[in-house]
Each structure stands twice: as structure tokens, then as C-alpha cells.
């Protein structure tokens, strides 16, 4: 307190400062006028304050925004030298903990859109090698996503959408509605429906809001408005559901079997299909445990009840769908025939009688 009282006495004799503010928050009252925003960078805690403010305002701020908040160029430079913040592109700053995909999009000169925005939201959508970035129609000086000093090249793995983005979303990502509209504009039916289903499944958008998005989509995409389903647990399930629909094979999603739980599809009274992703592999090393053993226990329970479960991997779906479809149709035909037979002759387990073996016939006899 003695130090602050001494500083108060010195500041009182200087017309450039006002001491009405609490310690550590001096307000300049000369050229900028009374009541101007505090220049937090002028005191010892400035670097840390800049980092905290950038994080609270969406991880990305422009130089003019920092100056408007009261920071000086000297405070920004000190934060850069301390590696608390870094320059994303000319005039834009962020912090090391910012989302990697967001850094790349802002470095290009826009925001994440399409599938890239949906992935950033944590949705399990079909992966794409390219980075999808939305920029303003008047945008210029686009940079490479990996080098803020180099101009964006046509061969870079970046797909730019020159569109007037709305105010929703975050500084590095468009809103969920804009992202889905971009998907409907550029992707195939299967990928677009899978993305919409994932948004519904994880409650990122309501069914009515999704219909509004479809209303703004091109005519070719508006025909798909009735295809998304909140029951699709993965894009693999979406693809199988759509491909079965194309083949004229009806299916029931997420049927519940007592003692077993939910399964992906029921195709006939006793025929089921499961789509296995990487987490079903015994060598799975993700954050959640592998379901390999649990899956086999469930399959055993289903077999005891007279049902059949077919499991298919993503590799089979993408590279061998005709054989997968043929196996599914054969299983359905066999089940329908067996069901008709069981109607006439219900299944009754046969109790086998144990045959008595004499000592001479026993294989363990000496």
C-alpha cells in the first residue's frame, strides 16, 4: 500500500493520468480523452491479460481490435516475444491453445465451412482431405493454410467458397446452418445426408431448422429433405440405409432386443445387420474401450434366440458393396423361409440321452 500511495502522489501531479481507477488499471485522460479504455499493456500484467482476452473473445483478434481494447503495439510485441500469442496472418493474433483447423482457416483469410466446420464441431462425418474455407466475396490476399507469408496456390488442399457469410458461428467457423448449406451445395447425396443426420443425432440443429436450410439449397438437394435421420449413429449407417433404400430393401433402424440392447438394422424377423467401425476392432486404441468382446457376447445371445447378426466393416461397404448386398438379401430370404417353417413346426430343443458305455468300450479303460 505504501508503494501505491507514493505512486498516487506522483500521478496526481501529472495531468496525463487519473487515479480514480483501482490499482493496476490506469486510465489515460490526455489525448484520448477522459474515460477512455484502459491500456492494460502498460503495466506488468499486460502480456497475460492479452492472452486471456484473446481466449475469451474466440481465440482470434485483429490488431485494431486489440488497440481498441486499450493495448499498445509495445504490449503486443512483448506478448509475441514471450510466445504467449502469435501472429496468424497480417494483422491477426491468436494463442497457442487455439483450434488447429481454426488457425489454418483464419490464416487463409476466412472461416471453416462445410465438412471442415462440422468436423470442428465434433460431428462424425465423412472425412475429406481438403480444408473448406468460406471467405467474403471481396476477400483478397489469401494465404496458404500452413504459411502466412505465401499466397494460396491452386494445388493447395483448400477449397474456398466466395460467399457472404452471416454473423453466426465463431471467429473461425461459420454457423451450423451455413455449414450444412455449404455441404448441400457441394457434396453428393450420400455425404450430404450423412452430415445432416449427424447434426440431428448430436442435436446441433432442430428438424425445423434443417428444413429451413434445405429450402435455401439448390433444387437437386431439396429432394433429399426427407432422408436425414437422427437414428443414424455414424455415416456408415447412413450410407447403408440409403443404399438399401435404393435396392428396395426395407429396414428398421435401432431395433431394441431385450437382454441385448439396440442394433443398427433389422431387415426381417430374425435377421440383423451391424456396421462395425474402428472401435469394434480388438486392436482399437481410442479413448473408449474396444467393443470387440461385447459384440461377440451380444451375437451369442442373439444366436440363442434364433436370430442372425451380420457384421460388415467400412472397407466392405466402400469397396465391396455388391457382395454385401447379396449376402444381406440371401440372409433375408433364408430367414423368411425358416420363419414360415417354424410357423408350422416350432423349434423344440432335443434332449440328447446319454448312452451307457461299458468298461470295455470306454476309451479310458486300461
Secondary structure, 3 states (H helix, E strand, C coil): CHHHHHHHHHHHCCCCEECCCCCCCCEECCCCCCCCCCCHHHCCCHHHHHHHHHHHCCCEEEHHHHHHCCCCHHHHHHHHHCCCCEEEECCEEECCCCCHHHHHHHHHCCEECHHHHHHHCCCCCCCCCCEEEEECCCCCCCEECCEEEEECCCCCCEEEEECCCCCCCECCECCHHHHHHHHHHHCCHHHHHHHHHHHHHCCCCCHHHHHHHHHHCCHHHHCCCCCCCCCCCCHHHHHHHHHHHHHCCCCEECCEECCCEECCEEEECCEEEEEECHHHCCCCCCCCCCCHHHHHHHHHHHHHCCCEEEEEEHHHHHHCHHHHHHHHHHHHHHHHHHHHHHHHCCCCCCCCCCCCCCCCCCCCCC
